[in-house]
Amino acid sequence: MPRTATLPALAVATALALALPDPALAAPTADPAGFSATGFTAALGNGIAITEAHAAYPSGPVRAEVSSARFASLGTVAGIHARAGERGTGGTAAEAGVAAAELDLAAAVLSTGVVTARCASEDESDPTARVRVHDVLLTVDGSTRLGFSANPAPGTTVQLPGGLGQVVLNEQLPGPDGSLTVNALRLSLTEAAGDLAGDVVIGSVTCPSLVPAEEPPAEEDPVEEDPAEEPAEEEDGTAAEEGVLISVAEDAGAGHGVKDVVFEVVDERGALIDACTTDASGRCGVAFAPQEHRTYYACVATTPAGYGMPAPDEVCDGPYRIAPGDEITIHEPFPLLPAPSDQ
């Protein structure tokens, strides 16, 4: 099906970054300094230092993607992405990760499907986190094979045999200022692993706490109690109402829905509204409070293992005008093709 080409900044490319929206158009109610996301990093022996796809908010860029990166003899990482910015449903979030990885680190061979970390902070709240770890397999010394849960508990740690190191999943590192750093997967190799000792991190995000600093108690003076505050209302006196944009993905050959496709909803400026992940039917929806004079797009952000990304001019579908209370499904499903096999 024809897709829009009016958002070239969102097309998948070797390296992509979207400029920060004008803060005057979307100013948060609190100062969310310190939101950041990095898709893939490696700091290994022999001077190997790799950082791919970094985003930050509010400093920008708020979005970065690398469709595929081959690191000499180490292997290939696909669908590296990082995003940070305000959500249409409230608060600010950061997300980063990969669609797939195949890395040969000599003492250990790591392969993954979709691996992502996400954190979010809302006004007057501490950050929350979510991690997805799909199809991760670690082969150590060519014989020991280690698999991992797709939904690991925070701080899940597995020691590698022979003192070679460890794997940490859903690593959550609170900062003294209330911030939270989350690493979806960190593989640490000791000197026993040889020349490639060091760390590989897939999906790292940081969100600050937006809990206001405590103020000293005011002097107690007799004052009249204010009436209870009413819920926030629009100018016409009605409560703000959300609309929903529903995205759909299907297997181009078999015609069934595709699970674990990440869709993003963005406005015409490219500002991220929010993201969702498809269920087994291939559907997911993003609920948000639409702006009267804005249009919105549904964009494929990442695809699960076995499927390739759509062509650059078919990544996004739109524009859609959505009114409060609308529930709109995109005109046609995104047809996903199998990923080309490695040669």
Summary of the structure (lengths in Angstrom):
residues: 343
radius of gyration: 21.8
end to end distance: 28.8
largest distance: 78.8
contacts: 1124
relative contact order: 0.16
helix: 3%
strand: 48%
